[in-house]
Amino acid sequence: MEKMNIYCVNVEQEAYEMPSDSKKVMLKIEDISLYSSGVFSNVYRGLLKEPVEKKIAIKKTWPDVDRKKFDRNFEFIFLTGRERAPHKNIIQMLYAFSHDYGSKVCESYVFDFMPTTLADVLKTLNPTNAIGPGLDEMDIRLYTWQIFAGLKYLEEHLIIHRDLKPANILVDHDAGTLKINDFGSSKCFIKNKPSESYQIPRFYRPPEMCLKSTDYDSTVDVWSAGCCVGEMIKKGQILFPGKCSAHQFKLYCRCFGCPSEADFKAMKTPESCRLPPDCMRYSKGSGLLKLLPGAKEDQLGFLKRVFQFAPEKRFRGIEALKDDYFQPLFVPQVCRSNDQLVSKSISPEDYRNAIEVAESNSRRFALLTLCTKPATTPKQLLILPACEKSLSFEKVNQNKTRRSTLLPHQQKFARDLRSREDLSFAEQKSTRKRGPRLPNRGVPEELTGGREERSMAEQKSTRRKNKPRKSKEEITGSGGGKEERSMLEPKSSRKRRK
């Protein structure tokens, strides 16, 4: 999303408090401005004055929801917080409101405002992506602990994130707090039910998913978290920059050595995809120290226990949160690089809650999501009744060249257009060799100008056909004599005449 700040307003907006069933509140929000803009949603920032005072973010979107069928995706149901306790390191929806525009519905979700992502922080500290101060060692411990605390919560609730990367980790670097965001690819874990293997961005994809395993659990997120930690230690540089899934797995073998037969069984990979031939030579890996030459011994030791081929052996949960690597965080009166106490980011209560065994009802959310049919699901869980419109809120970004969020049919067109642009270079090259390209069918005439794309060869041939031919008189001139005409005749004709 592109960040921007446009036109501040103050509003009062009726909304539903989450996760209550039907409790309405009046939100008094000041200094609302457009913060970032995307194809499918806009994000606004503002200062909430009532019922509590805090900085908030408002995500405004046009979901493709049928109010009669009550269709909802997993992300919305999870963010509402139904049947689960909130967690400090997981993004949580605070309020929600919707407006009807004819047959379309515009929904707005209110969250705590987090100014940056972990990816933004790393780019700021390392603008050249090579030389820079990087994150302070204490901050790396601080953010790593919070990531693993959030993953422990997700595992307890049988949730697989499947898209954990620095860009999806919200950070308030001044306060030292962190929240895991973007649950658009998430799902609930169901034992013995196959899942999609082509998930998780390649640089953070665990080895079992590189080998097309469809039987995995929340341990895939632990591997992704280890890649994020390595990126923090490496000053923003990607730890395993694979070119494809096969090359990604090759990088793992080069670093950690080839998996054993027991590891392959634990990863539950198909036998046909177990070991690419070019990975056989890596019987012993080069080790993490070669990838992270500046890493401390305790950092390398922690990552070695995270990067295990066998998923059940990956370091996580209470055991990881109580590890000696994190003990410097909990020394009394210890400070970060900005002289702020670490206890303001992770309180003693946060630590006690993190190392406690999960309650027996922690899986109620998963049971509700998996076992409840749409027809019997509580209406408040799936649909937002229309709220009273706030005219001043609708004026945000008014009379600007950029549009607000796209309507559903425009979203579909944007997806189609993006899919056409995703052609590989080889396909484009072969298309140019074959000759004229076909017109873009389905693209509105106002975008293409009503003209079909033509190859350079076709354009040249058209110009030749349309070019008027000159007569012999025009070439020789109107008063051209016999000598002038003879110069235009072939040599054989001139010889015969002589």
Stockholm file with secondary structure:
# STOCKHOLM 1.0

chainA/1-498         MEKMNIYCVNVEQEAYEMPSDSKKVMLKIEDISLYSSGVFSNVYRGLLKEPVEKKIAIKKTWPDVDRKKFDRNFEFIFLTGRERAPHKNIIQMLYAFSHDYGSKVCESYVFDFMPTTLADVLKTLNPTNAIGPGLDEMDIRLYTWQIFAGLKYLEEHLIIHRDLKPANILVDHDAGTLKINDFGSSKCFIKNKPSESYQIPRFYRPPEMCLKSTDYDSTVDVWSAGCCVGEMIKKGQILFPGKCSAHQFKLYCRCFGCPSEADFKAMKTPESCRLPPDCMRYSKGSGLLKLLPGAKEDQLGFLKRVFQFAPEKRFRGIEALKDDYFQPLFVPQVCRSNDQLVSKSISPEDYRNAIEVAESNSRRFALLTLCTKPATTPKQLLILPACEKSLSFEKVNQNKTRRSTLLPHQQKFARDLRSREDLSFAEQKSTRKRGPRLPNRGVPEELTGGREERSMAEQKSTRRKNKPRKSKEEITGSGGGKEERSMLEPKSSRKRRK
#=GR chainA/1-498 SS CEECCCCCEEEEEEEEETTSSSCEEEEEEEEEEEEEECSSEEEEEEEEEESSCEEEEEEEECCCCCTTTTCCCHHHHHHTTTTSCCCTTBCCEEEEEEEEETTEEEEEEEEECCCEEHHHHHHHHCTTSSSSCCSCHHHHHHHHHHHHHHHHHHHHTTEECCCCSGGGEEEETTTTEEEECCCTTCEECCTTCCCCSSCSCGGGCCHHHHTTCCCCCTHHHHHHHHHHHHHHHTTTCCSSCCSSHHHHHHHHHHHHCCCCHHHHHHHTCCGGGSCCGGGTTCSSCCCHHHHCTTCCHHHHHHHHHHCCSSGGGSCCHHHHHTSGGGGGGGSTTCBCTTSCBGGGTSCHHHHHHHTSCCCGGGGHHHHHHHHCCTTTSCHHHHCCCCCCCCHHHHTTTTTCSSCCSCCHHHHHHHHHHHHHHTCCHHHHHHHHHHSSCCCCTTSCHHHHTTCCCCCHHHHHHHHHHHSCCCCHHHHHCTTCCHHHHHTTSCHHHHHHHC
#=GC SS_cons         CEECCCCCEEEEEEEEETTSSSCEEEEEEEEEEEEEECSSEEEEEEEEEESSCEEEEEEEECCCCCTTTTCCCHHHHHHTTTTSCCCTTBCCEEEEEEEEETTEEEEEEEEECCCEEHHHHHHHHCTTSSSSCCSCHHHHHHHHHHHHHHHHHHHHTTEECCCCSGGGEEEETTTTEEEECCCTTCEECCTTCCCCSSCSCGGGCCHHHHTTCCCCCTHHHHHHHHHHHHHHHTTTCCSSCCSSHHHHHHHHHHHHCCCCHHHHHHHTCCGGGSCCGGGTTCSSCCCHHHHCTTCCHHHHHHHHHHCCSSGGGSCCHHHHHTSGGGGGGGSTTCBCTTSCBGGGTSCHHHHHHHTSCCCGGGGHHHHHHHHCCTTTSCHHHHCCCCCCCCHHHHTTTTTCSSCCSCCHHHHHHHHHHHHHHTCCHHHHHHHHHHSSCCCCTTSCHHHHTTCCCCCHHHHHHHHHHHSCCCCHHHHHCTTCCHHHHHTTSCHHHHHHHC
//
